[in-house]
Amino acid sequence: MAASRSRIMTVTPNPAIDVSMSTPEITPEHKLRCTDVRRDAGGGGINVARVLTRFGARCTAVYPAGPILGRLLRELLDEEG
């Protein structure tokens, strides 16, 4: 009989959309011009689920999602699989 792989569920009561960008240099006198804006789904349980999935675990992230930002959060997670 083949061993069944258990499934892990994470719960994220306060999900986030993490935003990062880069700039070629930082100077105290000038406004920073940032490029390469990146948005990622975040929050403790979502981040744990992401890492577990990358290690091959079967994982489901459970999180509340509102109508507008929740849609973006869902799209970001769908893109990652």
PDB file of N, CA, C and O in Angstrom:
ATOM      1  N   MET A   1       0.839  -1.176   0.000  1.00  0.00           N
ATOM      2  CA  MET A   1       0.000   0.000   0.000  1.00  0.00           C
ATOM      3  C   MET A   1       0.886   1.242   0.000  1.00  0.00           C
ATOM      4  O   MET A   1       1.782   1.359   0.836  1.00  0.00           O
ATOM      5  N   ALA A   2       0.652   2.156  -0.911  1.00  0.00           N
ATOM      6  CA  ALA A   2       1.464   3.363  -1.020  1.00  0.00           C
ATOM      7  C   ALA A   2       1.128   4.326   0.112  1.00  0.00           C
ATOM      8  O   ALA A   2      -0.030   4.482   0.499  1.00  0.00           O
ATOM      9  N   ALA A   3       2.158   4.958   0.625  1.00  0.00           N
ATOM     10  CA  ALA A   3       1.952   5.940   1.696  1.00  0.00           C
ATOM     11  C   ALA A   3       1.295   7.186   1.118  1.00  0.00           C
ATOM     12  O   ALA A   3       1.707   7.685   0.070  1.00  0.00           O
ATOM     13  N   SER A   4       0.277   7.684   1.801  1.00  0.00           N
ATOM     14  CA  SER A   4      -0.385   8.901   1.317  1.00  0.00           C
ATOM     15  C   SER A   4       0.336  10.116   1.870  1.00  0.00           C
ATOM     16  O   SER A   4       0.789  10.132   3.014  1.00  0.00           O
ATOM     17  N   ARG A   5       0.428  11.118   1.038  1.00  0.00           N
ATOM     18  CA  ARG A   5       1.063  12.365   1.467  1.00  0.00           C
ATOM     19  C   ARG A   5       0.027  13.192   2.199  1.00  0.00           C
ATOM     20  O   ARG A   5      -1.066  13.429   1.684  1.00  0.00           O
ATOM     21  N   SER A   6       0.366  13.630   3.394  1.00  0.00           N
ATOM     22  CA  SER A   6      -0.573  14.463   4.135  1.00  0.00           C
ATOM     23  C   SER A   6      -0.606  15.863   3.543  1.00  0.00           C
ATOM     24  O   SER A   6       0.332  16.295   2.872  1.00  0.00           O
ATOM     25  N   ARG A   7      -1.677  16.545   3.798  1.00  0.00           N
ATOM     26  CA  ARG A   7      -1.861  17.896   3.285  1.00  0.00           C
ATOM     27  C   ARG A   7      -1.764  18.865   4.454  1.00  0.00           C
ATOM     28  O   ARG A   7      -2.306  18.598   5.527  1.00  0.00           O
ATOM     29  N   ILE A   8      -1.084  19.981   4.258  1.00  0.00           N
ATOM     30  CA  ILE A   8      -0.883  20.987   5.291  1.00  0.00           C
ATOM     31  C   ILE A   8      -1.767  22.189   4.990  1.00  0.00           C
ATOM     32  O   ILE A   8      -1.903  22.595   3.836  1.00  0.00           O
ATOM     33  N   MET A   9      -2.364  22.750   6.025  1.00  0.00           N
ATOM     34  CA  MET A   9      -3.174  23.959   5.868  1.00  0.00           C
ATOM     35  C   MET A   9      -2.582  25.048   6.753  1.00  0.00           C
ATOM     36  O   MET A   9      -2.342  24.832   7.940  1.00  0.00           O
ATOM     37  N   THR A  10      -2.349  26.222   6.165  1.00  0.00           N
ATOM     38  CA  THR A  10      -1.908  27.374   6.950  1.00  0.00           C
ATOM     39  C   THR A  10      -3.051  28.376   7.005  1.00  0.00           C
ATOM     40  O   THR A  10      -3.869  28.446   6.088  1.00  0.00           O
ATOM     41  N   VAL A  11      -3.107  29.149   8.079  1.00  0.00           N
ATOM     42  CA  VAL A  11      -4.142  30.155   8.255  1.00  0.00           C
ATOM     43  C   VAL A  11      -3.461  31.513   8.405  1.00  0.00           C
ATOM     44  O   VAL A  11      -2.575  31.684   9.242  1.00  0.00           O
ATOM     45  N   THR A  12      -3.879  32.465   7.595  1.00  0.00           N
ATOM     46  CA  THR A  12      -3.336  33.822   7.643  1.00  0.00           C
ATOM     47  C   THR A  12      -4.480  34.782   7.936  1.00  0.00           C
ATOM     48  O   THR A  12      -5.201  35.178   7.020  1.00  0.00           O
ATOM     49  N   PRO A  13      -4.660  35.169   9.216  1.00  0.00           N
ATOM     50  CA  PRO A  13      -5.778  36.054   9.542  1.00  0.00           C
ATOM     51  C   PRO A  13      -5.591  37.486   9.035  1.00  0.00           C
ATOM     52  O   PRO A  13      -6.563  38.230   8.907  1.00  0.00           O
ATOM     53  N   ASN A  14      -4.350  37.872   8.747  1.00  0.00           N
ATOM     54  CA  ASN A  14      -4.074  39.233   8.294  1.00  0.00           C
ATOM     55  C   ASN A  14      -3.140  39.198   7.082  1.00  0.00           C
ATOM     56  O   ASN A  14      -1.958  39.514   7.217  1.00  0.00           O
ATOM     57  N   PRO A  15      -3.641  38.822   5.900  1.00  0.00           N
ATOM     58  CA  PRO A  15      -2.781  38.742   4.718  1.00  0.00           C
ATOM     59  C   PRO A  15      -2.339  40.132   4.267  1.00  0.00           C
ATOM     60  O   PRO A  15      -2.928  41.145   4.647  1.00  0.00           O
ATOM     61  N   ALA A  16      -1.303  40.154   3.459  1.00  0.00           N
ATOM     62  CA  ALA A  16      -0.754  41.426   2.981  1.00  0.00           C
ATOM     63  C   ALA A  16      -0.349  41.302   1.521  1.00  0.00           C
ATOM     64  O   ALA A  16      -0.183  40.201   0.996  1.00  0.00           O
ATOM     65  N   ILE A  17      -0.195  42.441   0.884  1.00  0.00           N
ATOM     66  CA  ILE A  17       0.411  42.496  -0.442  1.00  0.00           C
ATOM     67  C   ILE A  17       1.724  43.247  -0.251  1.00  0.00           C
ATOM     68  O   ILE A  17       1.732  44.456  -0.016  1.00  0.00           O
ATOM     69  N   ASP A  18       2.831  42.519  -0.353  1.00  0.00           N
ATOM     70  CA  ASP A  18       4.154  43.104  -0.157  1.00  0.00           C
ATOM     71  C   ASP A  18       4.599  43.785  -1.442  1.00  0.00           C
ATOM     72  O   ASP A  18       4.479  43.212  -2.525  1.00  0.00           O
ATOM     73  N   VAL A  19       5.111  45.003  -1.326  1.00  0.00           N
ATOM     74  CA  VAL A  19       5.575  45.769  -2.481  1.00  0.00           C
ATOM     75  C   VAL A  19       7.067  46.026  -2.320  1.00  0.00           C
ATOM     76  O   VAL A  19       7.517  46.482  -1.269  1.00  0.00           O
ATOM     77  N   SER A  20       7.828  45.731  -3.364  1.00  0.00           N
ATOM     78  CA  SER A  20       9.265  46.032  -3.349  1.00  0.00           C
ATOM     79  C   SER A  20       9.646  46.651  -4.685  1.00  0.00           C
ATOM     80  O   SER A  20       8.969  46.440  -5.692  1.00  0.00           O
ATOM     81  N   MET A  21      10.713  47.403  -4.690  1.00  0.00           N
ATOM     82  CA  MET A  21      11.215  48.041  -5.909  1.00  0.00           C
ATOM     83  C   MET A  21      12.698  48.290  -5.753  1.00  0.00           C
ATOM     84  O   MET A  21      13.257  48.094  -4.674  1.00  0.00           O
ATOM     85  N   SER A  22      13.331  48.718  -6.815  1.00  0.00           N
ATOM     86  CA  SER A  22      14.770  48.974  -6.750  1.00  0.00           C
ATOM     87  C   SER A  22      15.080  50.369  -7.274  1.00  0.00           C
ATOM     88  O   SER A  22      14.295  50.977  -8.001  1.00  0.00           O
ATOM     89  N   THR A  23      16.241  50.848  -6.884  1.00  0.00           N
ATOM     90  CA  THR A  23      16.733  52.138  -7.354  1.00  0.00           C
ATOM     91  C   THR A  23      18.237  52.008  -7.577  1.00  0.00           C
ATOM     92  O   THR A  23      18.911  51.313  -6.816  1.00  0.00           O
ATOM     93  N   PRO A  24      18.773  52.659  -8.597  1.00  0.00           N
ATOM     94  CA  PRO A  24      20.200  52.501  -8.894  1.00  0.00           C
ATOM     95  C   PRO A  24      21.105  53.089  -7.809  1.00  0.00           C
ATOM     96  O   PRO A  24      22.215  52.598  -7.602  1.00  0.00           O
ATOM     97  N   GLU A  25      20.646  54.129  -7.116  1.00  0.00           N
ATOM     98  CA  GLU A  25      21.472  54.709  -6.059  1.00  0.00           C
ATOM     99  C   GLU A  25      20.602  55.437  -5.043  1.00  0.00           C
ATOM    100  O   GLU A  25      19.481  55.846  -5.342  1.00  0.00           O
ATOM    101  N   ILE A  26      21.138  55.588  -3.840  1.00  0.00           N
ATOM    102  CA  ILE A  26      20.439  56.303  -2.777  1.00  0.00           C
ATOM    103  C   ILE A  26      21.273  57.515  -2.405  1.00  0.00           C
ATOM    104  O   ILE A  26      22.437  57.397  -2.020  1.00  0.00           O
ATOM    105  N   THR A  27      20.660  58.675  -2.527  1.00  0.00           N
ATOM    106  CA  THR A  27      21.342  59.915  -2.149  1.00  0.00           C
ATOM    107  C   THR A  27      20.426  60.707  -1.218  1.00  0.00           C
ATOM    108  O   THR A  27      19.211  60.712  -1.417  1.00  0.00           O
ATOM    109  N   PRO A  28      20.979  61.375  -0.211  1.00  0.00           N
ATOM    110  CA  PRO A  28      20.132  62.095   0.737  1.00  0.00           C
ATOM    111  C   PRO A  28      19.533  63.385   0.173  1.00  0.00           C
ATOM    112  O   PRO A  28      18.557  63.896   0.722  1.00  0.00           O
ATOM    113  N   GLU A  29      20.097  63.920  -0.910  1.00  0.00           N
ATOM    114  CA  GLU A  29      19.646  65.215  -1.426  1.00  0.00           C
ATOM    115  C   GLU A  29      18.596  65.134  -2.525  1.00  0.00           C
ATOM    116  O   GLU A  29      17.949  66.137  -2.826  1.00  0.00           O
ATOM    117  N   HIS A  30      18.415  63.981  -3.121  1.00  0.00           N
ATOM    118  CA  HIS A  30      17.529  63.885  -4.273  1.00  0.00           C
ATOM    119  C   HIS A  30      16.418  62.868  -4.044  1.00  0.00           C
ATOM    120  O   HIS A  30      16.551  61.937  -3.249  1.00  0.00           O
ATOM    121  N   LYS A  31      15.336  63.071  -4.752  1.00  0.00           N
ATOM    122  CA  LYS A  31      14.219  62.139  -4.716  1.00  0.00           C
ATOM    123  C   LYS A  31      14.645  60.824  -5.373  1.00  0.00           C
ATOM    124  O   LYS A  31      15.326  60.827  -6.398  1.00  0.00           O
ATOM    125  N   LEU A  32      14.244  59.720  -4.781  1.00  0.00           N
ATOM    126  CA  LEU A  32      14.587  58.419  -5.335  1.00  0.00           C
ATOM    127  C   LEU A  32      13.657  58.081  -6.491  1.00  0.00           C
ATOM    128  O   LEU A  32      12.443  58.250  -6.382  1.00  0.00           O
ATOM    129  N   ARG A  33      14.211  57.614  -7.575  1.00  0.00           N
ATOM    130  CA  ARG A  33      13.440  57.158  -8.733  1.00  0.00           C
ATOM    131  C   ARG A  33      13.518  55.643  -8.746  1.00  0.00           C
ATOM    132  O   ARG A  33      14.566  55.072  -9.050  1.00  0.00           O
ATOM    133  N   CYS A  34      12.426  55.001  -8.422  1.00  0.00           N
ATOM    134  CA  CYS A  34      12.404  53.549  -8.296  1.00  0.00           C
ATOM    135  C   CYS A  34      11.832  52.901  -9.548  1.00  0.00           C
ATOM    136  O   CYS A  34      10.983  53.466 -10.238  1.00  0.00           O
ATOM    137  N   THR A  35      12.324  51.702  -9.818  1.00  0.00           N
ATOM    138  CA  THR A  35      11.855  50.916 -10.958  1.00  0.00           C
ATOM    139  C   THR A  35      11.610  49.474 -10.500  1.00  0.00           C
ATOM    140  O   THR A  35      11.805  49.138  -9.332  1.00  0.00           O
ATOM    141  N   ASP A  36      11.192  48.656 -11.418  1.00  0.00           N
ATOM    142  CA  ASP A  36      10.992  47.225 -11.153  1.00  0.00           C
ATOM    143  C   ASP A  36      10.088  46.995  -9.950  1.00  0.00           C
ATOM    144  O   ASP A  36      10.455  46.272  -9.023  1.00  0.00           O
ATOM    145  N   VAL A  37       8.908  47.607  -9.961  1.00  0.00           N
ATOM    146  CA  VAL A  37       7.955  47.410  -8.868  1.00  0.00           C
ATOM    147  C   VAL A  37       7.458  45.973  -8.897  1.00  0.00           C
ATOM    148  O   VAL A  37       7.073  45.456  -9.945  1.00  0.00           O
ATOM    149  N   ARG A  38       7.472  45.340  -7.735  1.00  0.00           N
ATOM    150  CA  ARG A  38       7.059  43.944  -7.619  1.00  0.00           C
ATOM    151  C   ARG A  38       6.046  43.823  -6.477  1.00  0.00           C
ATOM    152  O   ARG A  38       6.242  44.390  -5.402  1.00  0.00           O
ATOM    153  N   ARG A  39       4.979  43.089  -6.716  1.00  0.00           N
ATOM    154  CA  ARG A  39       3.963  42.845  -5.693  1.00  0.00           C
ATOM    155  C   ARG A  39       3.878  41.343  -5.452  1.00  0.00           C
ATOM    156  O   ARG A  39       3.784  40.554  -6.391  1.00  0.00           O
ATOM    157  N   ASP A  40       3.911  40.964  -4.180  1.00  0.00           N
ATOM    158  CA  ASP A  40       3.823  39.556  -3.803  1.00  0.00           C
ATOM    159  C   ASP A  40       2.787  39.390  -2.701  1.00  0.00           C
ATOM    160  O   ASP A  40       2.641  40.251  -1.833  1.00  0.00           O
ATOM    161  N   ALA A  41       2.074  38.281  -2.749  1.00  0.00           N
ATOM    162  CA  ALA A  41       1.165  37.948  -1.662  1.00  0.00           C
ATOM    163  C   ALA A  41       1.999  37.666  -0.423  1.00  0.00           C
ATOM    164  O   ALA A  41       3.036  37.010  -0.510  1.00  0.00           O
ATOM    165  N   GLY A  42       1.557  38.155   0.726  1.00  0.00           N
ATOM    166  CA  GLY A  42       2.330  37.968   1.947  1.00  0.00           C
ATOM    167  C   GLY A  42       1.454  37.753   3.161  1.00  0.00           C
ATOM    168  O   GLY A  42       0.232  37.645   3.059  1.00  0.00           O
ATOM    169  N   GLY A  43       2.090  37.694   4.289  1.00  0.00           N
ATOM    170  CA  GLY A  43       1.450  37.357   5.550  1.00  0.00           C
ATOM    171  C   GLY A  43       2.031  36.044   6.029  1.00  0.00           C
ATOM    172  O   GLY A  43       2.421  35.208   5.213  1.00  0.00           O
ATOM    173  N   GLY A  44       2.095  35.848   7.320  1.00  0.00           N
ATOM    174  CA  GLY A  44       2.778  34.686   7.894  1.00  0.00           C
ATOM    175  C   GLY A  44       2.413  33.349   7.283  1.00  0.00           C
ATOM    176  O   GLY A  44       3.287  32.637   6.790  1.00  0.00           O
ATOM    177  N   GLY A  45       1.137  32.996   7.307  1.00  0.00           N
ATOM    178  CA  GLY A  45       0.721  31.692   6.798  1.00  0.00           C
ATOM    179  C   GLY A  45       0.923  31.533   5.307  1.00  0.00           C
ATOM    180  O   GLY A  45       1.247  30.443   4.835  1.00  0.00           O
ATOM    181  N   ILE A  46       0.733  32.617   4.553  1.00  0.00           N
ATOM    182  CA  ILE A  46       0.954  32.565   3.100  1.00  0.00           C
ATOM    183  C   ILE A  46       2.431  32.345   2.810  1.00  0.00           C
ATOM    184  O   ILE A  46       2.779  31.564   1.924  1.00  0.00           O
ATOM    185  N   ASN A  47       3.302  33.022   3.546  1.00  0.00           N
ATOM    186  CA  ASN A  47       4.740  32.831   3.340  1.00  0.00           C
ATOM    187  C   ASN A  47       5.172  31.411   3.695  1.00  0.00           C
ATOM    188  O   ASN A  47       5.998  30.825   2.995  1.00  0.00           O
ATOM    189  N   VAL A  48       4.624  30.854   4.772  1.00  0.00           N
ATOM    190  CA  VAL A  48       4.943  29.472   5.148  1.00  0.00           C
ATOM    191  C   VAL A  48       4.452  28.510   4.066  1.00  0.00           C
ATOM    192  O   VAL A  48       5.177  27.591   3.682  1.00  0.00           O
ATOM    193  N   ALA A  49       3.234  28.712   3.573  1.00  0.00           N
ATOM    194  CA  ALA A  49       2.701  27.853   2.516  1.00  0.00           C
ATOM    195  C   ALA A  49       3.562  27.925   1.255  1.00  0.00           C
ATOM    196  O   ALA A  49       3.776  26.913   0.588  1.00  0.00           O
ATOM    197  N   ARG A  50       4.055  29.117   0.930  1.00  0.00           N
ATOM    198  CA  ARG A  50       4.911  29.289  -0.249  1.00  0.00           C
ATOM    199  C   ARG A  50       6.174  28.433  -0.115  1.00  0.00           C
ATOM    200  O   ARG A  50       6.539  27.717  -1.047  1.00  0.00           O
ATOM    201  N   VAL A  51       6.831  28.505   1.029  1.00  0.00           N
ATOM    202  CA  VAL A  51       8.073  27.756   1.236  1.00  0.00           C
ATOM    203  C   VAL A  51       7.801  26.255   1.232  1.00  0.00           C
ATOM    204  O   VAL A  51       8.532  25.490   0.603  1.00  0.00           O
ATOM    205  N   LEU A  52       6.753  25.837   1.932  1.00  0.00           N
ATOM    206  CA  LEU A  52       6.429  24.407   1.965  1.00  0.00           C
ATOM    207  C   LEU A  52       6.141  23.870   0.565  1.00  0.00           C
ATOM    208  O   LEU A  52       6.574  22.771   0.217  1.00  0.00           O
ATOM    209  N   THR A  53       5.412  24.642  -0.233  1.00  0.00           N
ATOM    210  CA  THR A  53       5.108  24.231  -1.606  1.00  0.00           C
ATOM    211  C   THR A  53       6.380  24.103  -2.431  1.00  0.00           C
ATOM    212  O   THR A  53       6.515  23.172  -3.224  1.00  0.00           O
ATOM    213  N   ARG A  54       7.306  25.026  -2.249  1.00  0.00           N
ATOM    214  CA  ARG A  54       8.570  24.959  -2.997  1.00  0.00           C
ATOM    215  C   ARG A  54       9.384  23.728  -2.615  1.00  0.00           C
ATOM    216  O   ARG A  54      10.180  23.230  -3.411  1.00  0.00           O
ATOM    217  N   PHE A  55       9.181  23.236  -1.385  1.00  0.00           N
ATOM    218  CA  PHE A  55       9.865  22.015  -0.953  1.00  0.00           C
ATOM    219  C   PHE A  55       9.086  20.763  -1.317  1.00  0.00           C
ATOM    220  O   PHE A  55       9.487  19.655  -0.958  1.00  0.00           O
ATOM    221  N   GLY A  56       7.975  20.928  -2.028  1.00  0.00           N
ATOM    222  CA  GLY A  56       7.237  19.775  -2.517  1.00  0.00           C
ATOM    223  C   GLY A  56       6.068  19.333  -1.660  1.00  0.00           C
ATOM    224  O   GLY A  56       5.437  18.321  -1.966  1.00  0.00           O
ATOM    225  N   ALA A  57       5.760  20.058  -0.600  1.00  0.00           N
ATOM    226  CA  ALA A  57       4.634  19.685   0.253  1.00  0.00           C
ATOM    227  C   ALA A  57       3.318  20.077  -0.410  1.00  0.00           C
ATOM    228  O   ALA A  57       3.269  21.023  -1.196  1.00  0.00           O
ATOM    229  N   ARG A  58       2.270  19.355  -0.095  1.00  0.00           N
ATOM    230  CA  ARG A  58       0.918  19.718  -0.538  1.00  0.00           C
ATOM    231  C   ARG A  58       0.356  20.647   0.517  1.00  0.00           C
ATOM    232  O   ARG A  58       0.136  20.232   1.655  1.00  0.00           O
ATOM    233  N   CYS A  59       0.123  21.881   0.162  1.00  0.00           N
ATOM    234  CA  CYS A  59      -0.236  22.888   1.140  1.00  0.00           C
ATOM    235  C   CYS A  59      -1.358  23.785   0.619  1.00  0.00           C
ATOM    236  O   CYS A  59      -1.408  24.120  -0.565  1.00  0.00           O
ATOM    237  N   THR A  60      -2.255  24.164   1.532  1.00  0.00           N
ATOM    238  CA  THR A  60      -3.341  25.083   1.215  1.00  0.00           C
ATOM    239  C   THR A  60      -3.266  26.254   2.184  1.00  0.00           C
ATOM    240  O   THR A  60      -3.172  26.059   3.396  1.00  0.00           O
ATOM    241  N   ALA A  61      -3.308  27.466   1.650  1.00  0.00           N
ATOM    242  CA  ALA A  61      -3.307  28.671   2.482  1.00  0.00           C
ATOM    243  C   ALA A  61      -4.741  29.184   2.589  1.00  0.00           C
ATOM    244  O   ALA A  61      -5.414  29.380   1.578  1.00  0.00           O
ATOM    245  N   VAL A  62      -5.198  29.397   3.810  1.00  0.00           N
ATOM    246  CA  VAL A  62      -6.537  29.927   4.055  1.00  0.00           C
ATOM    247  C   VAL A  62      -6.373  31.354   4.554  1.00  0.00           C
ATOM    248  O   VAL A  62      -5.596  31.608   5.474  1.00  0.00           O
ATOM    249  N   TYR A  63      -7.107  32.293   3.945  1.00  0.00           N
ATOM    250  CA  TYR A  63      -6.974  33.701   4.305  1.00  0.00           C
ATOM    251  C   TYR A  63      -8.274  34.434   3.974  1.00  0.00           C
ATOM    252  O   TYR A  63      -8.977  34.042   3.042  1.00  0.00           O
ATOM    253  N   PRO A  64      -8.607  35.497   4.724  1.00  0.00           N
ATOM    254  CA  PRO A  64      -9.764  36.306   4.358  1.00  0.00           C
ATOM    255  C   PRO A  64      -9.376  37.244   3.223  1.00  0.00           C
ATOM    256  O   PRO A  64      -8.228  37.681   3.136  1.00  0.00           O
ATOM    257  N   ALA A  65     -10.322  37.549   2.364  1.00  0.00           N
ATOM    258  CA  ALA A  65     -10.029  38.442   1.241  1.00  0.00           C
ATOM    259  C   ALA A  65     -11.222  39.333   0.960  1.00  0.00           C
ATOM    260  O   ALA A  65     -12.335  38.848   0.760  1.00  0.00           O
ATOM    261  N   GLY A  66     -10.990  40.630   0.944  1.00  0.00           N
ATOM    262  CA  GLY A  66     -12.037  41.584   0.608  1.00  0.00           C
ATOM    263  C   GLY A  66     -12.241  41.653  -0.888  1.00  0.00           C
ATOM    264  O   GLY A  66     -11.569  40.946  -1.637  1.00  0.00           O
ATOM    265  N   PRO A  67     -13.158  42.492  -1.335  1.00  0.00           N
ATOM    266  CA  PRO A  67     -13.516  42.503  -2.752  1.00  0.00           C
ATOM    267  C   PRO A  67     -12.442  43.054  -3.691  1.00  0.00           C
ATOM    268  O   PRO A  67     -12.281  42.523  -4.790  1.00  0.00           O
ATOM    269  N   ILE A  68     -11.707  44.085  -3.307  1.00  0.00           N
ATOM    270  CA  ILE A  68     -10.764  44.702  -4.245  1.00  0.00           C
ATOM    271  C   ILE A  68      -9.350  44.161  -4.039  1.00  0.00           C
ATOM    272  O   ILE A  68      -8.797  43.525  -4.936  1.00  0.00           O
ATOM    273  N   LEU A  69      -8.761  44.407  -2.872  1.00  0.00           N
ATOM    274  CA  LEU A  69      -7.414  43.897  -2.621  1.00  0.00           C
ATOM    275  C   LEU A  69      -7.408  42.376  -2.546  1.00  0.00           C
ATOM    276  O   LEU A  69      -6.402  41.739  -2.859  1.00  0.00           O
ATOM    277  N   GLY A  70      -8.523  41.797  -2.134  1.00  0.00           N
ATOM    278  CA  GLY A  70      -8.627  40.341  -2.101  1.00  0.00           C
ATOM    279  C   GLY A  70      -8.502  39.733  -3.483  1.00  0.00           C
ATOM    280  O   GLY A  70      -7.922  38.658  -3.638  1.00  0.00           O
ATOM    281  N   ARG A  71      -9.034  40.402  -4.481  1.00  0.00           N
ATOM    282  CA  ARG A  71      -8.925  39.918  -5.869  1.00  0.00           C
ATOM    283  C   ARG A  71      -7.463  39.933  -6.317  1.00  0.00           C
ATOM    284  O   ARG A  71      -6.992  38.985  -6.945  1.00  0.00           O
ATOM    285  N   LEU A  72      -6.741  41.023  -5.988  1.00  0.00           N
ATOM    286  CA  LEU A  72      -5.313  41.097  -6.339  1.00  0.00           C
ATOM    287  C   LEU A  72      -4.534  40.015  -5.603  1.00  0.00           C
ATOM    288  O   LEU A  72      -3.657  39.377  -6.186  1.00  0.00           O
ATOM    289  N   LEU A  73      -4.845  39.806  -4.335  1.00  0.00           N
ATOM    290  CA  LEU A  73      -4.175  38.774  -3.553  1.00  0.00           C
ATOM    291  C   LEU A  73      -4.399  37.403  -4.190  1.00  0.00           C
ATOM    292  O   LEU A  73      -3.463  36.614  -4.318  1.00  0.00           O
ATOM    293  N   ARG A  74      -5.615  37.128  -4.581  1.00  0.00           N
ATOM    294  CA  ARG A  74      -5.938  35.842  -5.216  1.00  0.00           C
ATOM    295  C   ARG A  74      -5.192  35.680  -6.546  1.00  0.00           C
ATOM    296  O   ARG A  74      -4.667  34.605  -6.836  1.00  0.00           O
ATOM    297  N   GLU A  75      -5.145  36.754  -7.357  1.00  0.00           N
ATOM    298  CA  GLU A  75      -4.422  36.700  -8.627  1.00  0.00           C
ATOM    299  C   GLU A  75      -2.939  36.426  -8.412  1.00  0.00           C
ATOM    300  O   GLU A  75      -2.345  35.622  -9.131  1.00  0.00           O
ATOM    301  N   LEU A  76      -2.338  37.090  -7.426  1.00  0.00           N
ATOM    302  CA  LEU A  76      -0.916  36.871  -7.139  1.00  0.00           C
ATOM    303  C   LEU A  76      -0.655  35.431  -6.711  1.00  0.00           C
ATOM    304  O   LEU A  76       0.328  34.821  -7.130  1.00  0.00           O
ATOM    305  N   LEU A  77      -1.536  34.892  -5.878  1.00  0.00           N
ATOM    306  CA  LEU A  77      -1.371  33.502  -5.434  1.00  0.00           C
ATOM    307  C   LEU A  77      -1.610  32.516  -6.573  1.00  0.00           C
ATOM    308  O   LEU A  77      -0.912  31.507  -6.675  1.00  0.00           O
ATOM    309  N   ASP A  78      -2.581  32.798  -7.421  1.00  0.00           N
ATOM    310  CA  ASP A  78      -2.834  31.922  -8.577  1.00  0.00           C
ATOM    311  C   ASP A  78      -1.630  31.882  -9.512  1.00  0.00           C
ATOM    312  O   ASP A  78      -1.297  30.831 -10.060  1.00  0.00           O
ATOM    313  N   GLU A  79      -0.974  33.040  -9.695  1.00  0.00           N
ATOM    314  CA  GLU A  79       0.216  33.085 -10.558  1.00  0.00           C
ATOM    315  C   GLU A  79       1.318  32.192 -10.016  1.00  0.00           C
ATOM    316  O   GLU A  79       2.063  31.582 -10.783  1.00  0.00           O
ATOM    317  N   GLU A  80       1.424  32.112  -8.699  1.00  0.00           N
ATOM    318  CA  GLU A  80       2.472  31.277  -8.067  1.00  0.00           C
ATOM    319  C   GLU A  80       2.110  29.812  -8.017  1.00  0.00           C
ATOM    320  O   GLU A  80       2.979  28.949  -7.890  1.00  0.00           O
ATOM    321  N   GLY A  81       0.823  29.537  -8.118  1.00  0.00           N
ATOM    322  CA  GLY A  81       0.393  28.137  -8.046  1.00  0.00           C
ATOM    323  C   GLY A  81       0.205  27.688  -6.618  1.00  0.00           C
ATOM    324  O   GLY A  81      -0.154  26.536  -6.375  1.00  0.00           O
TER     325      GLY A  81
END
